Amino acid sequence: MGAGASTAALPATIDKATAKEVAGDNFDEAAFDHAAVDGVISREAFLAAAAQYKPPPILRTPSGKKMEEVGLDEKAPEDFEEEAPPPEEYAAVEGEGVQDASADAAAAPAAAPPAAATPANAGSDKERRAAVIKTLRAGHSSTNGGRGGLFSTHKDERFFHGWAYTGPLKMPKVLWKSDQPPRKDHDCPSWLTATEYEDQDEVSAAKLAQLVELMRVSKHTVVYSGAGISASAVGQAALSGVNKTGWLEKAKAKPTMTHHALAALGRAGWIHGWVQQNHDGLPQKAGFPQEKINEVHGAWYDPSNPVVKYCGSLRSAEAEWMEEEAEAADLVLVMGTSLGGLYADCVATRCANRASMDLERGAADPYETCLGTVIINLQQTAQDRLMTLNFKSKSDDLLVKLAAALGLASALPAHPKTNARFSTVQCALVPYDCHGLRLPPGSAAPKMWLDLQPGAKVRLLTDKDGAAAHNCQGAKQPNTIHIGSTKGQMFADKPIPRAGSCPGYGTVKRREEETATLFVDIEGVSCRLGLWWLEAAARGGPAKLPLVNQSPKYEGTRDPSGGKKAAIGSADAAGGKGKAKAKA
């Protein structure tokens, strides 16, 4: 069970009615009955159960509704961008770049990231984390403690800074004032407006120093981002006075400095996962590893995971992965989102709530206390009261400084409007099976050739029972609803053309460098596959691939490309043909 309300005033013993009221939708009646003695459990047992609770997977829409609560004809809110971009030509995106970090920062040596998955570091590392937890505990207790009640009012000046902030208490500057809510399509408290703020320089510097320390001691850092980080590149739906960019031609959009800084942090091991609401592929275009990013609402550059309409359902693999990240996160960095109540917001809110509950329990081991959630936004959100640190900053500016503080300034481009360089290789041996699933470590199974040269025949994934493993049905997009449909199937009260005869077969058509795209025709639909997928597959990164060849060949057979292109990561093919070369 998971607590859904404040636990500060819980009685020493808790009956079922009280537990259900506090836990809300997360109440596990069977678990309560098993643990209860004479119909009650202790407060400590309840809090321990809440901390360990992992809810069962539920098929949900992006808005968080259970699938049985919606119908096929449900429409998305006005101005919500949920369609994939058309596949053909676009005008180039123009824009000014953010200045690079200072020369002094650029010359700094790269700092080593923390151990990726274990707190079993040297004693000095544990002492460092203990010092951070001590600061968090002091900040938490000074704001009245208790989850759900960290601040008595949104007008409390610390509401603008975070409950763990220790720097000067100066109110942020108002960049743009508004009396309108941030978004028309999300409910929000009456006090919340689209007004945009910016921290005073000394406040921003103090918060950055604290964030750097949180990053250094974090066991598992997760980014949770929304449309705001791509606003200058593709536009956004939220009301803004600072960003005046409207909807742009999206496929030729280039990464922002935010994407480049996060990509550098991801490659260096400082960021372990990224749950992104956006579909734009800009993190990968900046070089962020595909295997670390969860495009939970669908993707423009993954034909197996179309953008999910509000009436559609998230692909189960992405939804489960998101749940895992929400539970594993030691520190979450939130940016570019209004936290307006989407299902995916749990990545931010669970970590924040867990930190508060951990601090209430007062565990002696610093590794048993979560660090919580840090938000980087110009606007306020309804969840700001939960934040460990609350930056009122432009993410482009702040993340450049964060990367520099962690020794990564030299990894950033001088101008953000550039894509990472991708190999021109179009055929590679990859450690995956014919269903597109990554082979287990140490597997004796042969690697598979993944041939993505023009003319190659491909198919979307199926599981070992032959069922579709893509989300063309769940996404509920009209242009892909025929893929994986059954004979006689209807959509929006009309028969689906070619229903039952489109399992997901296709052909690679052409490569386009400017948009980092391989165009693939899947059952008559022009789809985009990101150029980064083949490199990611060759290193065995993602747990599964978007597609495989219709008649895959394996290690020990001739290179399907005939040796025309070097095959990333492959061994010598049969007869000495198709010898591999190092990745560019």
Secondary structure, 3 states (H helix, E strand, C coil): CCCCCCCCCCCCEEEHHHHHHHHHHHCCHHHHHHHCECCEEEHHHHHHHHHHCCCCCCCECCCCCEHHHCCCCCCCCCCCCCCCCCCCCCCCCCCCCCCCCCHHHHCCCCCCCCCCCCCCCCHHHHHHHHHHHHHHHHHHHHCCCCCCCCCCCCCCHHHHCCCCCCCCCCCCEEEECCCCCCCCCCCCCCCCCCCEEECCHHHHHHHHHHHHHHHHHCCCEEEEECHHHHHHHHCCCCCCCCCCCCCCCCCCCCCCHHHHHHHHHHHCCCCCEEEECCCCCHHHHCCCCHHHEEECCCCCCCCCCCCCCCCCCCCHHHHHHHHHHHHHCCEEEEECCCCCCCHHHHHHHHHHHHHHHHHHHCCCCHHHCCCEEEEECCECCCCHHHCCEEECCCHHHHHHHHHHHCCCHHHCCCCCCCCCCCCCCCEEEECECCCCEECCCCCCCCCEEEECCCCCEEEECECCCCCECCCHHHHCCCCCCCCCCCCCCEECCEECCCCCCCCCEEEEEEEECCCCEEEEEECCEEEEEECHHHHHHHCCCCCECCEEECCCCECCCCCCCCCCCCCCCCCCCHHHCCCCCCCC
